[in-house]
């Protein structure tokens, strides 16, 4: 019986490589989450895309072996999504609602 095994010296290298890529994905996800919060206050418009992509990267990092950092990234990114949605509705003080802007004149209004 011959078993296909890796040599003892290389057994942990694939795990370390996966954890490295997991940490890298989580770091990028955290940067997107922080950028999403900064975008709410500094940017002209709101977007929850950075939080959603950050959550996806957190899940990827978790499955690649960065468990704690992946969980932190996922929780923070989900918070950013809800924060962005609340800011878009005008629930955050200092940030006006962005999705309630109405035009000065309704486009299909009849002139009487």
Wavefront OBJ file of the C-alpha trace (Angstrom):
o trace
v 0.000 0.000 0.000
v 1.476 3.267 -1.036
v -0.145 6.441 0.216
v 0.204 9.779 -1.493
v 1.398 12.024 1.294
v 3.313 15.235 1.283
v 6.659 15.275 3.026
v 6.464 16.301 6.669
v 8.237 19.603 6.004
v 5.641 20.804 3.442
v 2.460 19.831 5.309
v 1.969 23.225 6.954
v 3.085 25.368 4.042
v -0.211 25.124 2.171
v -2.117 26.049 5.347
v 0.163 29.038 5.920
v -0.267 30.117 2.321
v -4.046 29.908 2.613
v -3.979 31.861 5.864
v -1.767 34.514 4.256
v -4.238 35.011 1.396
v -7.082 34.980 3.897
v -5.456 37.741 5.929
v -4.790 39.709 2.770
v -8.443 39.415 1.702
v -9.589 40.456 5.177
v -7.230 43.429 5.184
v -8.654 44.598 1.875
v -12.188 44.046 3.198
v -11.427 46.122 6.311
v -9.988 48.897 4.145
v -13.169 48.909 2.050
v -15.310 49.041 5.200
v -13.378 51.992 6.629
v -13.534 53.672 3.222
v -17.292 53.129 3.160
v -17.717 54.930 6.479
v -15.469 57.753 5.315
v -17.422 57.949 2.052
v -20.648 58.573 3.961
v -19.232 61.714 5.546
v -16.862 62.948 2.830
v -18.353 61.778 -0.445
v -21.139 63.357 -2.442
v -23.181 60.173 -2.602
v -23.696 57.028 -0.607
v -22.874 53.538 -1.678
v -23.222 50.262 0.184
v -21.107 48.472 -2.392
v -17.905 48.777 -0.374
v -19.577 47.129 2.614
v -20.957 44.316 0.491
v -17.611 43.629 -1.173
v -15.904 43.846 2.227
v -18.321 41.242 3.602
v -17.557 38.955 0.669
v -13.828 39.332 1.267
v -14.362 38.615 4.963
v -16.149 35.370 4.112
v -13.351 34.451 1.706
v -10.733 35.196 4.357
v -12.613 33.077 6.891
v -12.662 30.095 4.565
v -8.983 30.535 3.760
v -8.044 30.214 7.422
v -8.079 33.715 8.924
v -11.001 32.936 11.221
v -10.901 35.801 13.730
v -9.986 38.456 11.187
v -12.604 37.125 8.777
v -15.297 37.341 11.442
v -14.252 40.885 12.341
v -14.283 41.909 8.677
v -17.721 40.410 8.118
v -19.241 42.072 11.202
v -17.696 45.468 10.430
v -18.701 45.327 6.762
v -22.274 44.398 7.632
v -22.372 47.323 10.057
v -21.121 49.611 7.282
v -23.930 48.439 4.979
v -26.579 49.252 7.583
v -24.839 52.546 8.440
v -24.836 53.555 4.767
v -28.506 52.668 4.387
v -29.411 54.621 7.535
v -27.424 57.626 6.336
v -29.207 57.460 2.980
v -32.540 57.756 4.773
v -31.362 60.765 6.800
v -31.165 58.936 10.137
v -27.535 59.937 10.794
v -27.175 63.517 12.111
v -25.118 65.715 9.825
v -25.746 63.617 6.727
v -28.707 64.595 4.602
v -30.923 62.019 2.935
v -29.720 61.218 -0.561
v -32.580 59.174 -1.907
v -35.362 61.637 -1.133
v -34.302 64.441 -3.434
v -37.172 65.507 -5.647
v -36.815 67.592 -8.790
v -37.979 71.222 -8.695
v -40.660 70.430 -11.264
v -42.219 67.022 -11.710
v -41.297 65.753 -15.185
v -44.792 64.597 -16.239
v -46.847 67.219 -14.452
v -49.474 68.915 -16.570
v -49.477 72.671 -16.833
v -52.899 74.060 -15.896
l 1 2 3 4 5 6 7 8 9 10 11 12 13 14 15 16 17 18 19 20 21 22 23 24 25 26 27 28 29 30 31 32 33 34 35 36 37 38 39 40 41 42 43 44 45 46 47 48 49 50 51 52 53 54 55 56 57 58 59 60 61 62 63 64 65 66 67 68 69 70 71 72 73 74 75 76 77 78 79 80 81 82 83 84 85 86 87 88 89 90 91 92 93 94 95 96 97 98 99 100 101 102 103 104 105 106 107 108 109 110 111 112
